[in-house]
Amino acid sequence: MLRQFRLRITYANVVSTLCLFILLGGSAYAAATIGSAEIKDDSVKSVDVRDEASTGGGLRGRDIVESSLGKVPNADKLDGKDSSELGVRAYAFVQGSFCSPSAGNACLLDRKKNIAYAIRVSRGTYCVGVNGIDASAPNSLAITGVADLGSNADQDQTVVWQKRNSACVAREFEVQVYKQPYFDARRADGGISQATTPGRLDDRDFVLAIP
């Protein structure tokens, strides 16, 4: 029996067995010694990562160590714009009814962002300066609105941004505030209808936003 076994040992048997041991030993060595530093860029593709790569099949969020992840390049930018440039660039609650003559008719500003000043230049007319924004620039736009009618709730208030300045310098936003008081008129049939008188400029609070 032993003689028959010896006769069956050939050169091919020895070489193939030796190759098998070398391959198995090399795989074990690679698994134990090759780390991320030895893996070259683009050498491992997504198709090379099998479901058996992690417990439960496939890589999952729990398999990633968050502290090992770096910052995404330009994460604080969108379409080349800094995060501080997104949204409303400037706004303020302008207390147009509280402008101090002793301070050059400067109006009180509340809840503001990048609004430098608001000056009452005449009744119901205000010049508003904004940090870093020129009103005459082709991409400048102002959104205005009523701040608080308060005790004047029976009156209609209109706030207008004048695209072409008449009282302010070109870089300032010129804002005018009108009021149009309602009055009741009795119709021929005895009913009551409301109408408005022509609007006139008036010193009132307003809001201004620059997108």
C-alpha positions as CSV (number, residue, x, y, z in Angstrom):
1,M,0.0,0.0,0.0
2,L,2.8,2.4,1.0
3,R,4.7,1.4,-2.2
4,Q,1.7,2.3,-4.4
5,F,1.3,5.7,-2.7
6,R,5.0,6.5,-3.3
7,L,4.6,5.6,-7.0
8,R,1.8,8.1,-7.3
9,I,3.9,11.0,-6.0
10,T,4.9,12.9,-9.1
11,Y,6.6,16.2,-9.8
12,A,3.3,17.8,-10.8
13,N,1.7,16.7,-7.5
14,V,4.5,18.3,-5.5
15,V,4.5,21.5,-7.4
16,S,0.7,22.0,-7.3
17,T,0.6,21.2,-3.5
18,L,3.4,23.7,-2.9
19,C,1.6,26.4,-5.0
20,L,-1.5,25.8,-2.9
21,F,0.3,26.5,0.3
22,I,2.0,29.5,-1.0
23,L,-1.4,31.0,-2.2
24,L,-3.1,30.3,1.1
25,G,-0.3,31.7,3.1
26,G,0.0,34.8,0.9
27,S,-3.7,35.6,1.3
28,A,-3.5,35.3,5.0
29,Y,-0.5,37.5,5.1
30,A,-2.2,40.2,2.9
31,A,-5.3,40.2,5.0
32,A,-3.2,40.6,8.2
33,T,-0.7,43.2,6.9
34,I,-2.2,45.3,4.1
35,G,-3.9,48.4,5.4
36,S,-5.5,51.5,3.8
37,A,-2.1,53.1,3.3
38,E,-1.0,50.3,0.9
39,I,-4.1,50.7,-1.3
40,K,-3.4,53.0,-4.2
41,D,-6.0,55.5,-5.5
42,D,-8.6,54.0,-7.8
43,S,-7.2,50.5,-7.3
44,V,-10.3,49.3,-5.5
45,K,-13.6,49.8,-7.4
46,S,-17.1,49.6,-6.0
47,V,-17.7,46.3,-7.8
48,D,-14.7,44.8,-5.8
49,V,-16.6,45.4,-2.4
50,R,-18.9,42.4,-1.9
51,D,-21.8,42.0,0.4
52,E,-19.5,39.9,2.6
53,A,-17.3,42.9,3.3
54,S,-19.2,43.7,6.5
55,T,-21.5,42.0,8.8
56,G,-25.1,42.1,7.7
57,G,-24.2,42.5,4.0
58,G,-22.8,45.6,2.4
59,L,-21.4,48.7,4.0
60,R,-23.9,50.6,6.2
61,G,-23.8,53.9,8.1
62,R,-22.9,52.1,11.4
63,D,-19.8,50.6,9.6
64,I,-18.3,54.1,9.1
65,V,-16.4,55.9,11.8
66,E,-17.6,59.4,11.5
67,S,-14.5,60.9,13.1
68,S,-12.4,59.4,10.3
69,L,-14.2,61.4,7.6
70,G,-12.7,64.7,6.4
71,K,-14.6,67.9,5.5
72,V,-16.2,68.0,2.1
73,P,-14.3,70.5,-0.1
74,N,-16.3,73.8,-0.3
75,A,-19.0,72.5,2.0
76,D,-19.8,76.0,3.0
77,K,-20.5,77.2,-0.5
78,L,-23.4,76.7,-2.9
79,D,-22.8,77.4,-6.6
80,G,-19.7,79.3,-5.6
81,K,-21.4,81.5,-3.0
82,D,-20.5,81.6,0.6
83,S,-23.2,80.6,3.1
84,S,-23.3,84.1,4.4
85,E,-24.4,85.3,1.0
86,L,-27.5,83.1,0.9
87,G,-30.9,84.2,1.9
88,V,-31.8,87.9,2.7
89,R,-28.7,90.0,2.7
90,A,-30.1,92.9,4.7
91,Y,-33.3,93.8,6.5
92,A,-34.6,96.1,9.3
93,F,-37.7,97.3,11.1
94,V,-37.5,101.0,10.5
95,Q,-39.3,103.2,13.0
96,G,-40.1,105.9,10.6
97,S,-42.3,107.7,13.2
98,F,-39.3,108.0,15.6
99,C,-36.6,109.9,13.8
100,S,-34.5,112.2,16.0
101,P,-34.0,115.8,14.7
102,S,-31.0,116.1,17.0
103,A,-29.4,113.1,15.3
104,G,-29.9,114.4,11.8
105,N,-33.4,112.8,11.6
106,A,-31.9,109.3,11.9
107,C,-34.6,106.8,12.6
108,L,-34.5,104.0,15.1
109,L,-33.7,100.6,13.6
110,D,-34.8,97.3,15.1
111,R,-34.2,93.6,14.2
112,K,-31.7,94.7,11.7
113,K,-29.0,93.0,9.5
114,N,-26.5,95.0,7.4
115,I,-28.8,98.1,7.5
116,A,-26.4,101.0,8.3
117,Y,-29.0,103.8,8.8
118,A,-32.3,105.3,7.8
119,I,-32.7,109.0,7.5
120,R,-36.0,110.9,7.2
121,V,-35.4,113.6,4.6
122,S,-38.9,114.8,4.4
123,R,-42.4,113.8,5.5
124,G,-42.8,110.1,4.7
125,T,-39.6,109.9,2.7
126,Y,-36.5,108.0,3.9
127,C,-33.0,107.3,2.6
128,V,-31.7,103.9,3.7
129,G,-28.0,103.0,3.6
130,V,-27.0,99.3,3.4
131,N,-23.6,98.0,4.2
132,G,-21.9,96.6,1.1
133,I,-24.9,97.0,-1.2
134,D,-25.4,99.8,-3.7
135,A,-29.0,100.5,-4.6
136,S,-28.0,101.6,-8.1
137,A,-26.4,98.2,-8.9
138,P,-28.4,96.3,-11.6
139,N,-28.9,93.3,-9.2
140,S,-30.2,95.4,-6.3
141,L,-33.8,94.9,-5.2
142,A,-35.7,96.1,-2.2
143,I,-38.8,94.6,-0.7
144,T,-40.9,96.8,1.5
145,G,-43.9,96.3,3.7
146,V,-46.1,97.7,6.5
147,A,-44.5,97.2,9.9
148,D,-47.4,97.8,12.3
149,L,-50.5,99.9,11.9
150,G,-51.3,99.9,15.6
151,S,-53.8,102.5,16.5
152,N,-54.0,103.6,12.9
153,A,-55.7,100.3,11.9
154,D,-58.5,102.2,10.2
155,Q,-56.1,103.6,7.7
156,D,-54.5,102.0,4.7
157,Q,-50.7,102.3,4.6
158,T,-48.6,101.8,1.5
159,V,-44.8,101.5,1.5
160,V,-43.0,102.1,-1.8
161,W,-39.4,101.7,-2.9
162,Q,-38.5,104.3,-5.5
163,K,-36.2,102.7,-8.1
164,R,-35.2,106.1,-9.4
165,N,-34.1,108.3,-6.5
166,S,-35.3,111.9,-6.2
167,A,-34.3,112.7,-2.6
168,C,-31.5,110.3,-1.9
169,V,-28.0,109.6,-3.4
170,A,-27.7,106.8,-5.9
171,R,-26.3,104.2,-3.5
172,E,-29.2,104.6,-1.0
173,F,-32.6,103.0,-1.1
174,E,-35.3,105.6,-1.2
175,V,-38.5,104.6,0.5
176,Q,-41.8,106.5,0.7
177,V,-44.7,105.8,3.0
178,Y,-48.2,106.8,2.1
179,K,-51.5,106.6,4.1
180,Q,-54.9,106.6,2.5
181,P,-57.6,107.0,5.2
182,Y,-60.9,105.5,4.6
183,F,-64.2,107.3,5.1
184,D,-67.7,106.0,5.0
185,A,-70.2,107.3,2.4
186,R,-73.9,106.7,2.6
187,R,-75.3,105.5,-0.7
188,A,-78.7,106.6,-2.2
189,D,-80.2,103.2,-1.2
190,G,-79.2,103.9,2.5
191,G,-76.2,101.5,2.5
192,I,-72.7,102.4,3.6
193,S,-69.7,102.2,1.3
194,Q,-66.1,102.8,2.0
195,A,-63.8,105.0,-0.1
196,T,-60.3,106.4,0.2
197,T,-59.0,109.9,-0.1
198,P,-55.9,110.5,-2.3
199,G,-52.8,109.1,-0.5
200,R,-50.3,111.4,1.1
201,L,-46.9,110.9,2.5
202,D,-46.7,110.3,6.3
203,D,-44.1,109.4,8.9
204,R,-44.7,105.7,9.7
205,D,-42.9,102.5,10.6
206,F,-42.0,100.1,7.8
207,V,-39.9,97.1,7.0
208,L,-37.2,96.8,4.4
209,A,-35.5,93.7,3.1
210,I,-32.7,93.3,0.5
211,P,-32.6,89.7,-1.0
